[in-house]
């Protein structure tokens, strides 16, 4: 990537990969993200983390679709906020991350 003149790599994080339940971020996914961030530290590349969305219908977590209509929006917002906070905590100590969802 550097040979092509790139210095930023955009990574689209997918919501279903970071939230196992409405309340619990997936710790294994957060560890993989931390590894990715660490890998860029010695390369001179920066990460632009974006997304935390469901890009494909098949990737929407089953629990998200099963929420009753009245609770759907508040719980979806709450779980999205949890995922965002977890990603931001993971990247907080990493010098070369330049953005988050």
C-alpha positions as CSV (number, residue, x, y, z in Angstrom):
1,X,0.0,0.0,0.0
2,X,2.8,2.4,0.8
3,X,4.4,1.6,-2.6
4,X,1.3,2.9,-4.1
5,X,1.6,6.1,-2.1
6,X,-1.1,5.4,0.4
7,X,-0.7,6.5,4.0
8,X,-4.3,5.8,5.3
9,X,-6.2,2.5,5.2
10,X,-10.0,2.7,5.7
11,X,-11.5,-0.3,7.5
12,X,-15.2,-0.7,7.6
13,X,-16.2,-2.3,10.9
14,X,-19.3,-4.4,10.7
15,X,-21.8,-4.2,13.6
16,X,-22.5,-7.9,13.7
17,X,-18.8,-8.7,14.2
18,X,-18.5,-6.5,17.2
19,X,-21.8,-7.2,19.1
20,X,-22.6,-10.7,20.3
21,X,-25.8,-9.5,22.1
22,X,-27.5,-6.1,22.5
23,X,-25.5,-5.6,25.7
24,X,-22.2,-7.3,25.1
25,X,-19.4,-6.3,22.7
26,X,-17.5,-9.3,21.3
27,X,-14.2,-9.3,23.1
28,X,-12.5,-11.5,20.5
29,X,-13.3,-9.0,17.7
30,X,-12.0,-6.2,19.9
31,X,-8.8,-8.1,20.4
32,X,-8.4,-8.6,16.6
33,X,-9.0,-4.8,16.2
34,X,-6.3,-4.1,18.7
35,X,-3.9,-6.4,16.8
36,X,-4.7,-4.6,13.5
37,X,-4.0,-1.2,15.1
38,X,-0.7,-2.5,16.5
39,X,0.3,-3.9,13.1
40,X,0.1,-0.5,11.6
41,X,2.2,1.2,14.2
42,X,5.5,0.2,12.6
43,X,4.4,0.8,9.0
44,X,3.7,4.5,8.9
45,X,0.1,3.7,7.8
46,X,-2.8,5.2,9.6
47,X,-6.2,3.6,10.1
48,X,-9.5,5.3,9.4
49,X,-12.0,3.2,11.3
50,X,-15.5,3.6,10.0
51,X,-18.8,1.8,9.8
52,X,-20.3,-0.2,12.7
53,X,-23.2,-0.9,10.3
54,X,-24.8,-3.9,8.8
55,X,-23.9,-3.9,5.2
56,X,-25.7,-7.0,4.2
57,X,-29.1,-8.2,5.3
58,X,-27.7,-11.7,6.0
59,X,-25.3,-10.1,8.5
60,X,-28.0,-8.5,10.7
61,X,-27.9,-10.2,14.1
62,X,-31.0,-12.3,14.7
63,X,-31.6,-10.7,18.1
64,X,-31.8,-7.3,16.4
65,X,-34.7,-8.3,14.1
66,X,-36.5,-10.1,16.9
67,X,-37.0,-7.0,19.0
68,X,-40.6,-5.9,19.3
69,X,-41.4,-2.8,17.2
70,X,-41.8,-0.5,20.3
71,X,-38.4,-1.4,21.7
72,X,-36.5,-1.7,18.4
73,X,-35.2,1.8,18.1
74,X,-34.1,2.4,21.7
75,X,-32.4,-1.0,22.0
76,X,-30.7,-0.7,18.6
77,X,-29.4,2.7,19.5
78,X,-28.2,1.4,22.8
79,X,-26.4,-1.6,21.3
80,X,-24.9,0.6,18.6
81,X,-23.6,3.0,21.2
82,X,-22.1,0.1,23.2
83,X,-20.3,-1.1,20.1
84,X,-19.0,2.4,19.3
85,X,-17.7,2.9,22.9
86,X,-16.0,-0.5,22.9
87,X,-14.2,0.3,19.6
88,X,-13.2,3.7,20.8
89,X,-11.8,2.2,24.1
90,X,-9.9,-0.3,22.0
91,X,-8.3,2.4,19.8
92,X,-7.8,5.0,22.6
93,X,-4.3,3.9,23.4
94,X,-3.2,3.2,19.9
95,X,-1.2,6.0,18.3
96,X,-2.0,5.4,14.6
97,X,-5.8,5.2,14.7
98,X,-7.2,8.4,13.3
99,X,-10.9,7.9,13.5
100,X,-13.8,5.7,14.7
101,X,-17.2,4.8,13.5
